[in-house]
């Protein structure tokens, strides 16, 4: 099935809230999903992988000689923080996420942040794959691994002379099974209607003019 980018962003945001993310992080997840979709990747599947299990208290970062480490990293919660640390230069050589639950969601978050901040990021995976994101787009070298991998995130220079990558504006095909998961999680944010809420404007009203 095909969905517009507005539909994808809105439903992913609701689903992330339903899964337990705060509103700001849920918006980041929705935008990351759209960024991936604009660049030809399955953004819906990436976000579902990062929210379907819900969320616990985020782990404290651990200092290590080669950077700051987040163990058992839930990307939906930790990813934006990791990118902020890299951009601020507050993590030495970079940030390391270990036992990552959703590698492609991390790529989408980095891509969205790169577009918003005019920044560049390199994501080095434990299997040797590398992904570079910038306002100019996405470069993938090797096979991005699945759940449980380690990712080292660092900043990289941006070529200011190159224009921004436009990406697609035509919406994206989404997997019906993944979309169904999104709708189930999004439904957790809906408030059941009552007689009182209907009288105040939820659903059909009490006059012929509604």
N, C-alpha and C positions, 0 to 999 in steps of 0.2 A: 504494500500500500504506500501511496505517496502522501507526504505531509509537508506543509509549508514550514519555513524556519520559525515563524512566529508560533505555530502550533507546537513544534518540537521544543522550543525554549520554554514556553509557558507550561507545558505538561511535565517536562523534566524538572522544572523548578518546583512545581507542586509535589511531584513524586519525591524529590529530595527532602522537602519539608515533612512529608508524610513518613519518610524513613527516619527522621530525627535530626536533620541538619538545621541549624539556624538559618533564617531567611537570607542573610547576605551570602553565606556559603552555598545555599541552594541556588541562588541566582548565578553564582560563579559556575556551578556544575551545569546548569542549563545552557549558559553561554559557551562553555567548553564543548558541550555536545554539538551545538550548532557550528562552532568553529571547525570541529572535525568533519562534520557533514559537508560544510562548504569546500573542504579540501579533499573530498572523495573518500572519507572513511566513515565507519559506522559509529556515529556519535551517540546514538541511543543505546546501543549495546555497551559502549564504554561507560556511560553513566550508570546504567543498570548494574554493571559489574561492581561499581563503587558504592552503591546505596542499598542493594537488595538485602544485605545482612544486618542493616541497622547500624547504630553507632554506640560505642562505649566512651568512657573518659579518655581523652587523647593522651598518648604517652609523653613523658618528659623527654626533651632532647638530651642526648649523651654527647659529650665532647670527645673527639678522637683526633689523633694527630693529622689525619687527612681530611678533616671537616667535621661538621655537626651531623649527628646521626639520629634519625627517628626510627626506632625498631617497631615491628608489626604495624607498619604505616597504613592507615586508612586514608586513602588519597583525597576523598571528598572533604575530610576535616583538616588534614595536614598539608595537602598540596599547596593551597594559596599561601599559607604561612611560610612554607619552604621557599617559595618563589620570592616572597617579600624579603626573607633573610638574604637570599642571593643578590637581589637588586640593591639592598642596602649595604652589601659588603660586610655583613655581620657574622659570616660563617666561615671565615678563613678561605680555604680553597673551594668551598661549596657546601652543599647539603647532601647527605646520603639518606635515602629511604630504603629500609630493608624489609623483607617479607611483604612486599607491596601487593595490595589486593586488586588494583585496577590500573595497569601500566598505561593503557591508552587514554584513560581519563586524565592521568598526569600529563600526557602529551597535549591533550586538549586544553587543560588549564594553562600550561606554559604557552601555547599558541595564542590563547585569548589574552593573557597578560602581555605577551610580546606586542600584540596589536594595540592594546590600550596604552602601554607605557613606551612604545618605540624601542623595545629592548630585544636582546637576543639571548637565547638559552641553548645549552647543549645538555642532552640527557644521555649518559653513558650507562648501558645496561650490563648486568653481570655476565651475560653470554657473549659480550663483545659487540652487540648492536649499538648504533649511535643514531640519535635523532637530533637535528638542529631545527629550531623554530625562530622566526623573526617576522617582522612585518612583511617581508618578501615571500613568506610561505613556509613550507615544510620540506625537509630533506631527511630521508630515511636510509640508513646504511645497515644492512643485515636484517635479520628477522627479529621483530620485537617479541620478547618472551611473554609468557602468561603470568598468572598469579603466582606470588611467592618469590619473585625476582628481587634484585637490588638495583637501585637507580642512583647514580651520582649526578647531581644537577649543578651546573656552573654557568656563569655568564659568558657570552661571546660577543665580539664586536658586531655592529650592524653597519652594513654598507648604506650610508645615507644617500648615495647617488642613485641607488636603485629604487624604482617605484614599488608601492605596495602591491601585493598579490590581490587580485580582485576576488577570486573564488566564485563559486556558483551562487546565483540568486533564485534558482528555480525550485527550491525545496529539495527533498531527498526521499528516496525509498527507505522504508523502515520495515523491519521484520515484525509480522503480526504478533508473534509470541512475546517479543520484547516490548512491543507497544502495549500489550495486555498487562504485562507486569507493571509498566509505567502507570497505567490507568488504575490498577489496584492500589498502588502506593499513593497516587494522587487523591484517590477517594477518601483516604484517611483525613484529609484536610477539610472535607465537606461537613457542614453542620446540618443535622437532620432538621427538616422543617417541622414546626409546630403550629397550632392554630394561632398563637400569639405572634409568631414570626411572620406568618402569612398576612396577618392583619397589618403588619408593619412594612409589608412590601416584598416578602419572600414568596415567590410563586404568584399564582393568580390572586387578584385582590377581591374586594367585596362589592365593587361597582362595575357597571357596564363599560366604564371609560378606561379600565385597566388593560 
